[in-house]
Amino acid sequence: MRTVSIRDANQSFSRLIREVEAGETVVITRQGKPVAKLTRQVANRLDDPEVRDRLDRLRSCLRKWPRDGYRLGSITEDDKYGDAEL
């Protein structure tokens, strides 16, 4: 990840865009503080490595859960809806 000031980004914007197209992420700063991030726009979010990684971790966690869920006990109609008259 590369960091540039607003002034430098303004002077070399075309070069920064080429770098972003190549996969580089550029953080733009004002007085040393990050204010914007340039990243490559992907047509399909699944092509984004960060999204793929998060999705893979989620799938891994879900595989550990039983397919039929956890049984917490029995629930009666009164538990669900209370005993109020309709």
C-alpha positions in Angstrom: 0.0 0.0 0.0 1.4 3.3 -1.0 0.8 6.7 0.6 0.9 10.0 -1.2 0.0 13.6 -0.2 -2.9 15.4 -1.9 -0.5 17.6 -3.7 1.6 14.7 -5.1 -1.6 12.8 -6.1 -2.9 15.9 -8.0 0.4 16.2 -9.9 0.7 12.5 -10.8 -2.9 11.4 -10.9 -2.6 9.5 -14.3 0.4 7.5 -12.9 -1.5 6.7 -9.7 -4.5 5.4 -11.8 -2.1 3.2 -13.8 -0.7 1.8 -10.5 -4.2 1.2 -9.1 -5.2 -0.6 -12.3 -2.2 -2.9 -11.8 -3.5 -3.8 -8.3 -1.7 -1.3 -6.1 -3.7 0.5 -3.3 -2.9 4.2 -2.8 -3.8 6.1 0.4 -4.0 9.9 -0.1 -3.1 12.0 2.9 -3.7 15.6 4.0 -1.1 16.9 6.5 -0.1 13.3 7.1 -3.6 12.0 7.9 -5.3 9.5 5.6 -8.3 11.1 3.9 -9.0 8.8 0.9 -8.0 5.4 -0.6 -7.7 4.5 -4.3 -8.3 0.9 -5.0 -9.0 -1.1 -8.2 -12.6 -1.4 -9.1 -13.5 -5.0 -9.9 -16.5 -6.0 -12.1 -17.3 -8.9 -9.8 -16.7 -8.6 -6.1 -15.6 -12.2 -6.0 -12.6 -11.2 -8.0 -11.5 -9.0 -5.1 -8.9 -10.9 -3.1 -10.0 -9.3 0.2 -13.7 -10.3 -0.4 -12.6 -13.8 -1.4 -10.6 -14.2 1.8 -13.5 -13.0 4.0 -15.9 -15.3 2.2 -13.6 -18.3 2.6 -13.2 -17.6 6.4 -17.0 -17.3 6.8 -17.5 -20.6 4.9 -14.8 -22.2 7.1 -16.6 -21.1 10.3 -20.0 -22.2 9.0 -18.7 -25.7 8.3 -18.0 -26.2 12.0 -21.7 -25.7 12.9 -24.1 -28.7 12.8 -26.3 -28.7 9.8 -29.5 -29.0 11.8 -28.6 -26.2 14.2 -28.5 -26.3 18.0 -31.5 -27.5 20.1 -32.1 -25.1 22.9 -35.2 -26.7 24.3 -38.8 -26.9 23.6 -40.9 -23.8 22.9 -44.6 -23.7 23.4 -47.2 -21.6 21.6 -47.5 -19.4 24.8 -43.7 -18.9 24.7 -43.9 -17.7 21.1 -47.1 -15.6 21.2 -47.9 -15.1 24.9 -51.2 -15.9 26.4 -53.0 -12.8 25.1 -56.5 -13.1 23.5 -56.6 -12.6 19.7 
